[in-house]
C-alpha cells in the first residue's frame, strides 16, 4: 500500500481562454474540474498504474466531500480528517495561444492544533501497512513549517521509505529528518540552495551535498529537460523524448507517483526514475491534472534515456 498525504487538497478548475488578459470578461467554452492538490494527484496516478493507494489528509465542507467522492470512484482508499471551513479551490487559466498559465489559488481552511493531533493519530495507524509514504505539496494555514519533519520522524520506526516533494521552509525543515527521497523542481532546489541553478555541474553539486547530509536519493525535475537523480554512489541524467503536450500541470506529481510505485515494487532507482518519467510524460498528454494512461506509461518507459554522469 502506498500512502499519500494531502494536507491541503483542492478542487481544481482549469479554464482554457485564448489571448487571456487581466481586466477583461471572458465566456469560457472549455473547463475541466477535478480533485486536486499534489498529494491527491500522486494518489490518483499511482492508482491508475495499478498500485493499492491510500490518501489521508484534511478536508472541509462540500468541496471536500466532492473531492473524496471522486477519489473513491477510482478505487483510492481515503482517511480524511474533517475540519471546519471549506476545502480550497484552485483556478488555473491556460492560454494556449500565448502558451502561458495564470493561477489563482485559495488558501484553504485553518488547521487547528486539535486537527493536527487527530491527523497524527490516523497517520501513525496507517503506517503499519504502508510500503511507501509520499509527503507532497504546501502546508495549509495553521500547520508549522516543521510538520513534514514530524511525519518523517514518525515513519522511521517502521522502516518505510518516505518521499518528500515540497518547497520553501517545508522542504528546508523536512530534510532535517532525512527522508529517503526528495524531489524538488529546479525552482525549489534553487531556493533551497539560495542561488540560481541552471548549469548541470552546479545542480549535481547541490544534489551531492544533499546526499552527504543523509538523503539517500535526491531528484530534481526539470520539465521537458528531464531530471537528474543523485545517490551517494552515482548520479544520472534522465532525458525524455519530445511529445505533443496538452497540459503539463501535475506532471511533477505524476513523476512522484511513478517513483513511489517503483519503490513499492522493490525496483532499483534507475528503474524507478524510468517509470516516474514515463508517468510525467503521459500526464502531459491529458487535459485533466494528475491523469495517465497505464498502457502508454509502459510503452514510454523504453523511450526514457539514462545518461550516467558518474
Buried (B, 14 or more C-beta within 10 A) or exposed (E): BBBBBBBBBBBBBBBBBEEBEEEEEEEEEEEBEBBBBBBBBBBBBBBBBEBBBBBBBBBBBEBBBBBBEBBEEEEBBBBBBEBEBBBBBBBBBBBBEEEEBEEEBBEBBBBEEEBBEBBBEBBBEBBEEBBBBBBBBBBBEBBBBBBBBBBBBBBEEEEBBBBBBBBBBBBBBBBBBBBBBBBBBBEBBBBBBEEEBEEBEBBBEBBBBBBEEEBBBBBBBBBBEBBBBBBEEEBBBBBBEEEEBEBBBBBBBBBBBBBBBBBBBEBEBBBBBBBBBBBBBBBBBBBBBBBBBEEBBBEBBEBBBBEEBE
